[in-house]
Amino acid sequence: MAVHSIDEDFPFWSPGTQGPFAEWLWQRLGRHSSVGWAIEIEREAQDAGVPAVELFFSLWDEYRAERSQP
């Protein structure tokens, strides 16, 4: 879609940025990372002793809940 200059609501990546989900995650974690949101979630999951996919969906639900509030 970006190739044709069509705006697309995709929170995980957009040309030139890591995307709104990554920006939200950096604020949520209190730090910024150049390795990307997926690696940071894996690191957080390992530290917490939970499966990374479980933590991802928990964070995704939190992100969506915050974004839907006015």
GUBA-22619 format. One record per residue: x, y, z of N, C-alpha, C in turn. Coordinates in steps of 0.2 Angstrom, whole numbers, padded with zeros to 4 digits, always signed. Example, Ala and Ser with C-alpha at 12.3 -4.5 7.8 and 13.67 -1.06 7.14 Angstrom:
REM GUBA-22619
+0066-0028+0039+0062-0022+0039+0066-0016+0039
+0064-0011+0035+0068-0005+0036+0064+0000+0039
***
This chain:
REM GUBA-22619
+0004-0006+0000+0000+0000+0000+0004+0006+0000
+0010+0006+0004+0014+0012+0004+0017+0014-0002
+0019+0008-0006+0022+0009-0013+0017+0014-0017
+0011+0013-0016+0006+0017-0020+0004+0023-0017
+0007+0025-0011+0005+0031-0007-0002+0031-0004
-0004+0025-0002-0010+0024+0001-0009+0023+0008
-0012+0027+0012-0012+0027+0019-0015+0020+0022
-0011+0017+0026-0014+0011+0029-0013+0011+0036
-0018+0009+0040-0018+0009+0047-0015+0002+0049
-0008+0002+0050-0004-0004+0052+0000-0002+0057
-0001-0003+0064+0003-0001+0069+0010-0004+0071
+0012-0009+0067+0018-0012+0068+0024-0009+0064
+0022-0006+0059+0028-0003+0055+0025+0002+0050
+0029+0007+0048+0027+0011+0043+0033+0014+0040
+0033+0016+0034+0040+0018+0031+0043+0024+0035
+0049+0022+0036+0053+0027+0040+0053+0027+0047
+0048+0023+0050+0047+0023+0057+0046+0016+0059
+0046+0014+0066+0045+0008+0068+0037+0007+0069
+0034+0012+0069+0026+0012+0070+0024+0014+0077
+0017+0015+0077+0014+0017+0083+0015+0012+0089
+0014+0006+0087+0015+0001+0093+0021+0001+0096
+0027+0002+0092+0034+0002+0095+0034+0008+0099
+0032+0014+0097+0032+0020+0101+0029+0019+0107
+0023+0016+0107+0019+0015+0113+0023+0010+0118
+0026+0005+0115+0029+0000+0119+0035+0004+0122
+0039+0008+0119+0045+0011+0122+0043+0015+0128
+0037+0019+0127+0034+0023+0133+0032+0018+0138
+0029+0013+0137+0027+0008+0142+0033+0005+0146
+0038+0003+0142+0044+0000+0145+0049+0005+0148
+0048+0012+0147+0052+0017+0149+0059+0017+0146
+0059+0014+0140+0066+0015+0136+0065+0014+0129
+0070+0015+0125+0069+0015+0118+0074+0009+0116
+0073+0006+0110+0077+0001+0108+0078+0001+0100
+0083-0001+0098+0085-0001+0091+0084-0008+0088
+0083-0013+0092+0082-0020+0090+0075-0021+0088
+0070-0017+0090+0063-0018+0088+0059-0021+0093
+0052-0020+0092+0048-0022+0097+0047-0029+0099
+0048-0033+0094+0047-0041+0095+0053-0043+0099
+0059-0041+0098+0065-0043+0102+0064-0041+0110
+0061-0035+0110+0060-0032+0117+0055-0036+0121
+0050-0038+0117+0045-0042+0120+0047-0049+0122
+0052-0052+0118+0055-0058+0120+0059-0057+0126
+0063-0052+0127+0067-0051+0133+0063-0050+0139
+0057-0046+0138+0053-0045+0144+0050-0051+0146
+0048-0055+0141+0044-0061+0143+0049-0066+0146
+0055-0066+0144+0060-0071+0147+0061-0068+0154
+0062-0062+0156+0063-0059+0162+0057-0061+0167
+0051-0061+0164+0045-0062+0168+0043-0069+0168
+0047-0074+0164+0045-0081+0165+0039-0083+0162
+0037-0079+0156+0030-0080+0153+0032-0081+0145
+0028-0085+0142+0029-0086+0135+0028-0079+0131
+0033-0078+0126+0033-0071+0123+0026-0070+0119
+0023-0075+0116+0017-0074+0113+0012-0072+0117
+0012-0074+0123+0007-0072+0128+0008-0065+0130
+0014-0063+0132+0015-0056+0133+0013-0052+0128
+0015-0054+0121+0013-0049+0116+0006-0048+0116
+0002-0053+0116-0006-0052+0116-0008-0048+0122
-0005-0049+0127-0007-0045+0133-0005-0037+0132
+0001-0036+0129+0003-0029+0127-0002-0026+0122
-0003-0031+0117-0007-0028+0111-0014-0026+0114
-0017-0030+0118-0024-0029+0121-0023-0022+0125
-0018-0021+0128-0017-0015+0132-0017-0009+0127
-0013-0010+0122-0012-0004+0117-0018-0003+0114
-0022-0008+0112-0028-0006+0108-0033-0003+0113
-0033-0005+0119-0038-0002+0124-0036+0005+0125
-0030+0007+0126-0028+0014+0126-0030+0018+0120
-0029+0015+0114-0030+0019+0108-0037+0020+0107
-0042+0016+0110-0049+0016+0109-0052+0021+0114
-0048+0024+0119-0051+0029+0123-0050+0036+0120
-0056+0040+0121-0055+0046+0118-0050+0051+0122
***
